[in-house]
Amino acid sequence: MTIPDKQIYPRTGDKETIYLKNVITNPNIIVGDYTMYNDSVNDPTLFEKNNVLYHYPINQDKLIIGKFCSLT
């Protein structure tokens, strides 16, 4: 099973769960292929804005999230 590059929602009709890799834009955030993120309060596609709060470019840090993770 492979996930299409642009597929965001893994389940039809479920707008609270996303494939996280397909919404990340920061090159210093690396997410595995099958990692899902669920947010029932906010828009889950805003993961970077709402959850990656102290990731400053000057520090040259990387955030690496595994391949088969489930984040809520």
WOHUSUL-V173086 format. One record per residue. N is the residue number from 1. SS is DSSP state (H for helix, E for strand, - for the rest). Layout:
BEGIN
n,ss
N,SS
N,SS
END
This chain:
BEGIN
n,ss
1,-
2,-
3,-
4,-
5,-
6,-
7,-
8,-
9,-
10,-
11,-
12,-
13,-
14,-
15,-
16,-
17,E
18,E
19,E
20,H
21,H
22,H
23,-
24,-
25,-
26,-
27,-
28,-
29,E
30,E
31,E
32,-
33,-
34,-
35,-
36,E
37,E
38,E
39,-
40,-
41,-
42,-
43,-
44,H
45,H
46,H
47,H
48,H
49,H
50,H
51,H
52,-
53,-
54,-
55,-
56,-
57,H
58,H
59,H
60,-
61,-
62,-
63,E
64,E
65,E
66,-
67,-
68,-
69,-
70,E
71,E
72,-
END
